[in-house]
Amino acid sequence: MNINMSIGPLIALIAGVLILIVPRLLSYIVAIYLIVIGLLGLFGPLRL
């Protein structure tokens, strides 16, 4: 059985739960997300 799961929704789910638990993490999570999206935009998606 193949499990094909996109990483975006998984990261969003984890980030949402962490923000609910510790609201101070919001700025860090947003900053990391923006950095990752920026790097993917510059260098393209990683091929694993």
Secondary structure, 3 states (H helix, E strand, C coil): CCCCCCHHHHHHHHHHHHHHHCHHHHHHHHHHHHHHHHHHHHHCCCCC
